Amino acid sequence: MSSSGAVFGLVDPDPSTFSGSYDESVLTFTGTGDGVFGDLTMIFSADGTVTASGVAIPATNIDTLSVKGNVSKTSFDTKYTLRVGGVIFAEGTLNLTKI
């Protein structure tokens, strides 16, 4: 995975590699100790739902990251929440459309 810009208030990170597994119903990526996302699990289900959760995020104040949404052949639409001390710190959306 490659992100650009100041991710979680940090500098532009190098690309990260996550391992995973899949079968006919689900694709799961996991990463432990990633320098940007901490311990991350991302799950893509056959019905088009996507969820992700991250803990131990190295950024100064962020405790957890959660993502929920949908993915299709033409788009990736999710909402994310960042928590600090168990309280919502930031919420937003990520919408990618194939053109």
N, C-alpha and C positions, 0 to 999 in steps of 0.2 A: 504494500500500500504506500502511496506517495502523496503527501500533502504539501502544500506550499503556503508561505506566509507565516505569520506568528501564531502557531497552534498552541492553545492554552496560555497565551502570553509569552511563549518561549520563542526562540529564533526558528527560522525555517529549518525543519528537521530533515535528516537523511531519510530515504525510503526504508520502510520496515517490512520484514518478512514474517508471515504467520503460517503455522501449519494447520492442517485441517483434515476432516474426513467427510464422506458423503455416502448417501444411499439414495434410493428413489424418492424419499420423502423429505430429506433435510441435508443441508450443507453447513458444516460448522467449522469456523476458524477460531483458533485460540493462540494467544501469545502471553508469555509470562515474563515480567520484568522488562517490558519494552521501555526504551528511554523517553518516549512521548506518551504512550497510552497506558502504561503500567501493565496490569493484568487484564487482558481484554478477551472477551468471548463474543463472537458475532455469529448469529444463526439465521440462515435463509431457509424458509420452509417452502415446500412444493406449492402451497396455496398462495405464494407471493408475499407473505409477511416476512419482515426482517426485524430482528431484535439484537441489541448489543448491550453489554454491560462492561464497565471498566472500573477497577478499583486500584488502589495504590498508584494513582497517577502522580508522576513526579512534579508536576506544576505546583507552585507554592501553596495555594489555598484549596485546590480542588480535591475533594474526597472521592466522588463517584461520577461516572458518566453513564447515562442510560439513553438508549435509542430505540424507537419503535416506528414502524412504517410499513410501506409496501414497495415491492419492486416488480417490474414487468419488462417485456422486451424493449419498451420505449422509454421507461422512466424509472427513477429511483426517488421516492418521496418519503422523507422521514422527519420526525420531530425528535429533538434531543433535549436532555436536561442535565445540567451540571449542579452538583450539590457541594456545599461547604458546611461542615458541622451538622449534617443532616437537613439543612435548610436549602431550598432552591436558590441558587446563585444566578443562574442564567438558563434561559430556555430559547430555543430557536428552531428553525426548519432548514432542511437541506433538500433541495429539489433539483434533480439532474434530468434533463430530457435529451434523448437521442435525436439528432437532426440529420 
